[in-house]
Amino acid sequence: MATIDGFEPQKVETRAGVLNVAMAGEGPPLVLLHGFPQTHVMWAKVAPALCQNRQVFCVDLPGYGESSPPESEAFASKREMATQVVEAMSKLGHGRFDIAGHDRGGRVAYRLALDSPKHVNRLAVLDILPTCVYWEKMNHSFAMAIYHWPFLAQPYPLPETLIGGAPDFYIKHTLASWTAAKDLSAFEETALNAYCAQARDPARLKAMCDDYRAGEQIDVQHDQADRKAGRTITVPTLALWGAAGIAAGAATPLDTWQDWCGNIQGEAIQSGHFIPEENPTATITALDTFFANH
């Protein structure tokens, strides 16, 4: 599997399986989490610049890249994934860290900040809204924009069978459709090959679908329980969204996140959904500035 030039990959054992972590740099720790249908190499245009001032850890989420697939849908919940990240970072010598997550990785990151704020200094979420908000906004237009949510959450083996018939077509179509340019020009060949390769692997394809199955059931329940209890994210938070991204189509992202965070700032980036790959310069500037302010 591909990794980021200059980054050292390491397999870290956790109670729920191995996490593949690519790391580089020295200084305060920053964890970067990718989204669907990607791996940690989605940060390849951003991570080398960020590690000039800090130690950066790019993690393959459970079931993606070279990390072990979850044992079940329960272990694909964002709470369980966040627990694995905390365990891996502890084994790497860091009990507290900054964290940024895009797409599914953003859901793991904000869940970690809600459940275990003692482990998080600062949080950045890229082109997402809270999971339960997306499901609650599933009207006609939004369902067309994120049809993959109810599709991938269908019981095994329906989505796996359909995607498995033409995995490269599905991944490339999905990636292109969520960019501002509606093409694959933002993606490096190495990264694109890595994204397609994991969709050809039945175990990883099932893990990606389990990620969404857990999202539709377990993650929604966790979000709703937090909202009912009045729990909010207490650590300083940055919300970035693509001006032509998915989150912008649901609501004004910053307005939504203000209901979930006590200390929030944010801005739109000129891109589609894949902010770090479509506009790495603006992404580097926003993240570097935010994580330097503490």
N, C-alpha and C positions, 0 to 999 in steps of 0.2 A: 504493500500500500504506500501511497505517496505521503510525504511529510513536507515541512517548510524548510527551505534552504537555511542552514546555519542553526537549526533547532535540533536538539538531541531528544529522540523518542525514548520513552521509558514505560515499561509495563508495571503498573502499580496494583498489587493485590488488595482487594477489599472484600468484605464479608459477602458481597453479592456478585463477585466476579472481578475480572481484570479491567482496569481503565487504562487506555493508551493516552499518555501525556507527552507532548512535545514541548521542550522548555529551552529558554535562552535568556541571557542578560543577567544583570545583578541589581540588587536593590529591593524596594518594596514589592511584594508579590501581587501580580494581577492575573486572574483566571479569565480565559476567553472561551466561551461555549458557542458552538455552531448550531445551526438549525437543520430543518428538512429541506431537501433530500441530500444533505451535504456531510462533510467531515470537517475535522479541524483545519484542513488546508484552505477553507474559505477565508481564513485570516492571513493568508500568505502575503497579500499586498499591504497589510496593516501592521502585523505583529513585529516585523523587524524594526520598524521605526519606534514602536512603543517600547521595545526592550532596550532602547538606548538609555532610558532613565529608570528602569525597573526590571525585575525578573518576571518574565511572561510564561504562563503555563496554558498551552492550547490543548484542550481535552476533547477526545472523541466521546460523545455521549454513549451510554450503554446501548449496545446493539449496532452502533454506527462505527464506520472506520475499522479500527482494530480492537475495539473494546468488546468485552463479552456480552452477548445478548442477555436480556433479562430472563429470569426463570419463568416468569408469568406476567400477565398484564398488571398485576399488583406491583411487581417490581419495576414496571415501566412508568409508574406514577412519578410526577415531578418531585414529590417529597422523597421518594426512595432514591431517585437519581441525585438529588441534592445531598442526601446523606452520604452517598458514595463519593461525591466530590469533596465533601468535608473530610471523609476518612482518608482519601488519597492525598489531599493537601497536608493533612496532619502527618502522614507517613513521609512526606517530602519536607517536613520541618516547618510547616506554617499553619498555625491554629487560627489565624485571622488574615484576611486578604481583601483586596478589591476584586470585583467581578463584573464582567460584561457579558451579555448573552444576546444572540440574535435568534429570532424565530423560536423554535422549540428550546434552544439554549437560554433564551430570555425567560421562558416559563420556569425552567429549573432555577435560574438565578433569582427571580423574584420570590419563588417559593422558599428558597434558602434564606433570603432576607426576612421573610415573614416568620419562618419557623425558628431560625437560629441567628438572630441579629448579632450575637456575640462573636460570630465568625466573620462578619462582613464589615468592612470599613465604608466602602462606597459601592453603589450599584448602578449599572447602566443597562437599559433594555432597548433593543433595536427593532423597530418596526413591528411591535406587538401591542395589544391591549390584554388585560387579564382574561384568562381562559373563559370564565363564566360570562364575561361581557360579550365575547364573540358568539357564544351559543345563544345568548339572549337576543342578539341583534340579527339572528338568522332569518331575515326577511328575503323577499324575492331577489333584490339586487345583490345583497351580501352573500346569499347562498350561491349565486352564480360566480362571485369572485372567489369564494373559498369552498367550492364544491368538494374539494379533497377532504375536508374535515369529516362530513358524514360518509363519504366514500371509503376512506381509509379506516374509519371506525366500524365498518360493517364486520360481522362475525367472520372469523377464519373459516374457510380459506378463500372467500370471495375476492377481496381486493388483491390478495397475493396471486391468485390464479390469473386474474385479468392483467395485472401489471407484468407478471412473469412471462406472459406470452410475447411481450415486446418491451422489455425493461428499458432499453436505450431510448426508444421512442418516447416512452412515458416520462422519463427523467428530463430529457432534452426539451420536450414540449412544456413541461411544468416550469423549468427554469426560465425558458424564453418568455413564457406568458406572464411572468411576474416582474420582468424588468421594464424599465421605462422605454427602452428601444424595441421591446418585443422580439429580441433575438439573443443569440448566445455570445455576442461580442465581448461581454464583460468577463467571461470565464476563461481562465488559462486552460490550455489543453490538458495539462497534468491534473488539474482540479476536476475538470469535466470528466475525464476518464475515471477518476476515483469515485465520483458520484455515481456514474453508470455501473461501475464494477460491483458496488455493494448491492445494487438493485438486482443484479444477476444471481446473487447468493441467496438461496431460499431462506436461510436462517436470519440473515440481516434484513431481508425484505419483510419477513414476519415481525421482526423486532420493530421496524419502522411503523408497521401497521398497529402493533401493540401499543406503541407510543401514543397514537391517536385514539385507540380504544380506551386506554387509561385516561386520556384527556377528556373524553366524552362522559365518563362515569366518575372516576375517583378524583381527578383534578378539579372538576366542577364542584363536587361535594366539598372539597377542601376550601376552595375559594368562597363558596356560599357560607360555610361555617365561620370563616374569618370575618366576612362582612356582617353576619348576624351578631357576632360577638364584638364587633367594633374594632377589630384588630387592623392595624395599618402598618405599612413599612416605615420604620423609624429612621433608617440610615439615609444619608443624602443620596438622592437618586437623580439620574439623568435619563430622560426619554428622548431618543432620536427616532425619527420616522422618515421614510422616503416620501418626497412630495408627490410621487406617483406610486407609492407603495400600497400595501394591503391595509395597514392600520389607518391610513388617512381616509380610506373609503368607508370606515365604520363610524367615525366620530372625529371630533378634534382630539387627537391623542393626549395632548397635555391636559385638557379639561377632564378627560376620563381618569388619567393617572393622579390628578390632584385629589380625587376621592379616595385613593388608595395609599397615598404617601404623605407624610408630614413635612417633608423637605424635598421639593421636586423642582427641576428645571428641565427645559427641553427646547428642541428646535427641529425644523424640517431640513432634510438633506436633499439636494437635487439628485434624485435617483429613483429607481423603483424599489422593490422589496429588498434586494440584495445590496444593501448600503456599502458594506466593506469592499465588495468587488466592483460595484458600479461607480462609486465615488470614494476611492480610498483616501485621497488627499483631505477631503472634508471630514471624513471619519477619523483620521489620525488627529487632526486639529481638535475636534470636539472631545475625543476621548483623552488625549494627552493633557488638554487644559483641565478637564474635569477631575481626572485622577491626580493631578499635580496639586490641587487645592486642598491639601490636608496635611 
